[in-house]
Amino acid sequence: MEQSPRAVLSQLSATESIAMTIGRSLMIFDVEGTLVDSTGLTLRCWQETLQSFGFEFPRNALQRHSGQDPHDMLYELLPGPHVTRVLGRIIEMQGQRYREKYRPQVTAFPDVRTLFERVKRARRLIALATSSSADELDHYLSLLNLGDLVDAVACGDDVQHDKPDSALIEVTLLRAGKAAPEEAVMIGDTPYDVIAAKHARVRAIGMLSGGFSRTELEVSGCAAVYRDPSDLLAHYDETARLLA
């Protein structure tokens, strides 16, 4: 039976990972909003799902929570103590709606594979740290055609609490051969990516592709901010100096 891209990646042994890490830096990429154009679709899905439960929110109110742990988001958005009773059902319905209606519409940003090939030519490791579920990560890996270029992955199913908690970044560091935080950089499109990286003592680079402003990303702690993967590729040499 053919294995999923994520399953193939997980077969990399710890010994191999450690050997690959020696003398190199690690680039950790978020996926949704960073490598694939999904933010608008995800926000629309949340808006529809919340409407079905009787809660109305404009898109800009939801945008502020893009990339945040959904439990944290809902506790901040929904009034009153009753939120605990409906929280699980809202998250489950949003996930189902997204898979059935919106995930098929997601497209890859241009130049992602070219960017990853440039990173590999510099003999750096590449990892993915995404809030996506395991099945969503498999879908995105196939969409992006990156399986042969990625050294480690961690997804939302691997942790109990999502970004801005640092757990996802810490799992990624471990799976990338116990890479040291000071040898890594996180590339993400939301302040929650940046805060999670900061908590894990990892430097961060921001992308404007997730709908947050340059100022918001810089205030969160980004060492640099680029428009999208194409822009990062065009400025790769200056980005590499952050890893020196």
Kinemage of the C-alpha trace (Angstrom):
@kinemage 1
@onewidth
@group {chain A} dominant
@subgroup {mainchain}
@vectorlist {calphas} color= white
{ca met a 1} P 0.000 0.000 0.000
{ca glu a 2} L 1.333 3.435 -0.930
{ca gln a 3} L 2.380 5.499 2.087
{ca ser a 4} L 1.451 9.107 2.654
{ca pro a 5} L 4.179 11.742 2.221
{ca arg a 6} L 4.138 12.394 5.973
{ca ala a 7} L 4.555 8.682 6.760
{ca val a 8} L 7.553 8.419 4.466
{ca leu a 9} L 9.165 11.427 6.131
{ca ser a 10} L 8.620 9.956 9.586
{ca gln a 11} L 10.774 6.924 8.705
{ca leu a 12} L 13.971 9.014 8.859
{ca ser a 13} L 15.877 7.511 11.780
{ca ala a 14} L 17.101 9.570 14.702
{ca thr a 15} L 20.707 8.699 13.847
{ca glu a 16} L 20.283 9.926 10.281
{ca ser a 17} L 18.602 13.117 11.484
{ca ile a 18} L 21.363 13.901 13.971
{ca ala a 19} L 24.037 13.297 11.368
{ca met a 20} L 22.277 15.612 8.940
{ca thr a 21} L 21.990 18.351 11.559
{ca ile a 22} L 25.691 18.576 12.417
{ca gly a 23} L 27.178 21.798 11.128
{ca arg a 24} L 23.939 23.007 9.562
{ca ser a 25} L 21.056 25.334 10.276
{ca leu a 26} L 17.373 24.481 10.270
{ca met a 27} L 14.590 26.385 8.526
{ca ile a 28} L 11.143 25.654 9.981
{ca phe a 29} L 8.193 26.603 7.779
{ca asp a 30} L 4.586 27.044 8.722
{ca val a 31} L 2.306 25.721 5.959
{ca glu a 32} L -1.167 27.303 5.855
{ca gly a 33} L -0.875 30.937 4.818
{ca thr a 34} L 2.889 30.591 4.390
{ca leu a 35} L 3.335 27.929 1.699
{ca val a 36} L -0.295 27.540 0.578
{ca asp a 37} L -2.896 30.250 -0.021
{ca ser a 38} L -5.495 29.184 2.523
{ca thr a 39} L -6.049 32.084 4.915
{ca gly a 40} L -9.059 33.644 3.192
{ca leu a 41} L -10.709 30.244 2.771
{ca thr a 42} L -10.103 29.354 6.411
{ca leu a 43} L -11.572 32.641 7.627
{ca arg a 44} L -14.640 32.201 5.431
{ca cys a 45} L -15.058 28.687 6.813
{ca trp a 46} L -14.873 29.937 10.398
{ca gln a 47} L -17.344 32.704 9.600
{ca glu a 48} L -19.882 30.242 8.149
{ca thr a 49} L -19.412 27.752 10.965
{ca leu a 50} L -19.901 30.368 13.672
{ca gln a 51} L -22.974 31.678 11.834
{ca ser a 52} L -24.469 28.185 11.954
{ca phe a 53} L -24.221 28.383 15.765
{ca gly a 54} L -25.778 31.855 15.850
{ca phe a 55} L -22.592 33.916 16.167
{ca glu a 56} L -21.901 36.717 13.674
{ca phe a 57} L -18.378 38.060 13.186
{ca pro a 58} L -16.939 40.262 10.418
{ca arg a 59} L -13.886 38.893 8.665
{ca asn a 60} L -11.543 41.494 10.185
{ca ala a 61} L -12.515 40.316 13.690
{ca leu a 62} L -11.589 36.756 12.736
{ca gln a 63} L -8.414 37.825 10.919
{ca arg a 64} L -6.893 38.954 14.218
{ca his a 65} L -7.109 35.334 15.404
{ca ser a 66} L -5.801 33.707 12.219
{ca gly a 67} L -3.196 31.116 13.187
{ca gln a 68} L -4.226 31.016 16.846
{ca asp a 69} L -5.140 27.852 18.721
{ca pro a 70} L -8.894 27.479 18.006
{ca his a 71} L -9.725 26.915 21.664
{ca asp a 72} L -8.011 30.172 22.609
{ca met a 73} L -9.713 31.960 19.717
{ca leu a 74} L -13.205 30.835 20.657
{ca tyr a 75} L -12.742 31.641 24.348
{ca glu a 76} L -11.774 35.178 23.332
{ca leu a 77} L -14.536 35.594 20.748
{ca leu a 78} L -17.596 34.001 22.326
{ca pro a 79} L -19.371 35.538 25.307
{ca gly a 80} L -20.354 33.863 28.530
{ca pro a 81} L -19.494 30.615 30.292
{ca his a 82} L -21.600 28.507 27.898
{ca val a 83} L -18.785 28.563 25.323
{ca thr a 84} L -17.274 25.441 26.918
{ca arg a 85} L -20.404 23.439 26.061
{ca val a 86} L -20.294 24.249 22.340
{ca leu a 87} L -16.565 24.696 21.753
{ca gly a 88} L -15.863 21.099 20.765
{ca arg a 89} L -18.799 20.942 18.354
{ca ile a 90} L -17.812 24.224 16.698
{ca ile a 91} L -14.227 23.071 16.126
{ca glu a 92} L -15.361 19.683 14.815
{ca met a 93} L -17.874 21.240 12.410
{ca gln a 94} L -15.357 23.807 11.184
{ca gly a 95} L -12.854 21.043 10.423
{ca gln a 96} L -15.414 18.998 8.533
{ca arg a 97} L -16.654 22.010 6.559
{ca tyr a 98} L -13.098 23.008 5.673
{ca arg a 99} L -12.161 19.528 4.421
{ca glu a 100} L -15.291 19.128 2.336
{ca lys a 101} L -15.800 22.633 0.958
{ca tyr a 102} L -12.656 24.730 1.226
{ca arg a 103} L -9.557 22.530 1.259
{ca pro a 104} L -10.039 21.505 -2.407
{ca gln a 105} L -9.795 25.216 -3.327
{ca val a 106} L -6.410 25.753 -1.663
{ca thr a 107} L -3.517 26.457 -4.031
{ca ala a 108} L 0.242 26.538 -3.506
{ca phe a 109} L 2.034 29.859 -3.552
{ca pro a 110} L 4.457 30.226 -6.483
{ca asp a 111} L 8.143 29.300 -6.142
{ca val a 112} L 7.826 27.204 -2.974
{ca arg a 113} L 9.683 24.215 -4.403
{ca thr a 114} L 12.330 26.499 -5.933
{ca leu a 115} L 12.801 28.140 -2.529
{ca phe a 116} L 13.193 24.767 -0.835
{ca glu a 117} L 15.691 23.632 -3.463
{ca arg a 118} L 17.701 26.793 -2.779
{ca val a 119} L 17.678 26.026 0.945
{ca lys a 120} L 18.874 22.463 0.321
{ca arg a 121} L 21.698 23.664 -1.938
{ca ala a 122} L 22.891 25.647 1.072
{ca arg a 123} L 22.956 22.324 2.984
{ca arg a 124} L 20.315 23.379 5.467
{ca leu a 125} L 17.607 21.226 6.965
{ca ile a 126} L 13.943 21.949 6.253
{ca ala a 127} L 11.088 21.194 8.639
{ca leu a 128} L 7.362 21.922 8.604
{ca ala a 129} L 5.546 22.986 11.776
{ca thr a 130} L 1.858 23.394 11.064
{ca ser a 131} L -1.359 23.589 13.023
{ca ser a 132} L -2.963 21.467 10.309
{ca ser a 133} L -4.204 17.994 11.139
{ca ala a 134} L -2.253 14.995 9.844
{ca asp a 135} L -4.582 14.409 6.892
{ca glu a 136} L -4.441 18.083 5.926
{ca leu a 137} L -0.644 18.038 6.089
{ca asp a 138} L -0.566 15.004 3.776
{ca his a 139} L -2.810 16.879 1.349
{ca tyr a 140} L -0.580 19.959 1.391
{ca leu a 141} L 2.607 17.922 0.977
{ca ser a 142} L 1.131 16.326 -2.133
{ca leu a 143} L -0.092 19.686 -3.413
{ca leu a 144} L 3.322 21.281 -2.903
{ca asn a 145} L 5.348 18.298 -4.149
{ca leu a 146} L 7.913 18.771 -1.386
{ca gly a 147} L 8.210 15.329 0.179
{ca asp a 148} L 11.760 14.770 -1.073
{ca leu a 149} L 12.969 18.100 0.312
{ca val a 150} L 11.522 18.032 3.839
{ca asp a 151} L 13.529 16.499 6.686
{ca ala a 152} L 10.999 16.648 9.533
{ca val a 153} L 7.358 17.495 10.144
{ca ala a 154} L 5.119 18.251 13.115
{ca cys a 155} L 1.395 18.956 12.938
{ca gly a 156} L -1.524 19.868 15.159
{ca asp a 157} L -2.190 16.224 15.984
{ca asp a 158} L 1.224 16.008 17.675
{ca val a 159} L 0.482 18.548 20.426
{ca gln a 160} L -2.286 19.340 22.880
{ca his a 161} L -2.032 23.121 22.554
{ca asp a 162} L -1.391 24.940 19.306
{ca lys a 163} L 0.435 28.205 18.568
{ca pro a 164} L 1.233 30.545 20.237
{ca asp a 165} L 2.267 27.721 22.567
{ca ser a 166} L 5.812 26.601 21.755
{ca ala a 167} L 5.082 22.851 21.837
{ca leu a 168} L 4.807 22.487 18.053
{ca ile a 169} L 8.176 24.180 17.514
{ca glu a 170} L 9.785 22.069 20.219
{ca val a 171} L 8.515 18.846 18.649
{ca thr a 172} L 9.861 20.025 15.302
{ca leu a 173} L 13.305 20.710 16.758
{ca leu a 174} L 13.339 17.246 18.301
{ca arg a 175} L 12.343 15.541 15.064
{ca ala a 176} L 14.959 17.504 13.134
{ca gly a 177} L 17.690 15.627 14.985
{ca lys a 178} L 17.431 17.481 18.303
{ca ala a 179} L 18.409 20.723 16.595
{ca ala a 180} L 19.411 23.551 18.915
{ca pro a 181} L 17.012 26.514 18.939
{ca glu a 182} L 19.816 28.951 18.151
{ca glu a 183} L 20.515 27.026 14.924
{ca ala a 184} L 16.950 27.394 13.672
{ca val a 185} L 14.678 30.032 12.172
{ca met a 186} L 10.884 29.910 11.913
{ca ile a 187} L 9.096 31.248 8.829
{ca gly a 188} L 5.413 31.991 9.364
{ca asp a 189} L 2.600 34.345 8.399
{ca thr a 190} L 1.026 35.192 11.769
{ca pro a 191} L 2.115 36.749 15.067
{ca tyr a 192} L 1.224 33.420 16.684
{ca asp a 193} L 3.968 31.697 14.662
{ca val a 194} L 6.407 34.356 15.833
{ca ile a 195} L 5.378 34.166 19.494
{ca ala a 196} L 5.586 30.367 19.462
{ca ala a 197} L 9.082 30.576 17.973
{ca lys a 198} L 10.116 33.172 20.558
{ca his a 199} L 8.917 30.935 23.393
{ca ala a 200} L 11.041 28.128 21.920
{ca arg a 201} L 14.051 30.508 21.650
{ca val a 202} L 13.960 30.327 17.826
{ca arg a 203} L 14.347 33.368 15.574
{ca ala a 204} L 11.449 34.194 13.248
{ca ile a 205} L 10.861 35.579 9.773
{ca gly a 206} L 7.407 36.828 8.800
{ca met a 207} L 5.360 36.536 5.627
{ca leu a 208} L 2.695 39.048 4.595
{ca ser a 209} L 0.755 36.291 2.813
{ca gly a 210} L -1.457 35.592 5.839
{ca gly a 211} L -3.123 38.995 6.034
{ca phe a 212} L -1.164 40.554 8.896
{ca ser a 213} L 0.706 43.804 8.379
{ca arg a 214} L 4.464 44.262 8.371
{ca thr a 215} L 4.158 46.277 11.578
{ca glu a 216} L 2.171 43.554 13.340
{ca leu a 217} L 4.758 40.935 12.414
{ca glu a 218} L 7.722 43.115 13.340
{ca val a 219} L 6.195 44.065 16.697
{ca ser a 220} L 5.689 40.351 17.380
{ca gly a 221} L 9.425 39.848 16.988
{ca cys a 222} L 10.236 39.083 13.341
{ca ala a 223} L 13.847 39.621 12.344
{ca ala a 224} L 12.693 40.222 8.748
{ca val a 225} L 9.410 40.278 6.832
{ca tyr a 226} L 8.812 39.256 3.208
{ca arg a 227} L 5.771 39.342 0.955
{ca asp a 228} L 5.567 35.604 0.155
{ca pro a 229} L 7.803 32.634 -0.751
{ca ser a 230} L 8.824 34.290 -4.032
{ca asp a 231} L 10.004 37.383 -2.177
{ca leu a 232} L 11.881 35.272 0.376
{ca leu a 233} L 13.574 33.429 -2.480
{ca ala a 234} L 14.589 36.723 -4.098
{ca his a 235} L 16.157 37.837 -0.809
{ca tyr a 236} L 17.482 34.458 0.249
{ca asp a 237} L 21.091 35.570 0.649
{ca glu a 238} L 20.187 38.246 3.194
{ca thr a 239} L 17.936 35.752 4.961
{ca ala a 240} L 20.822 33.294 5.140
{ca arg a 241} L 22.849 35.871 7.072
{ca leu a 242} L 20.270 35.573 9.872
{ca leu a 243} L 21.272 31.922 10.166
{ca ala a 244} L 25.022 32.543 10.210
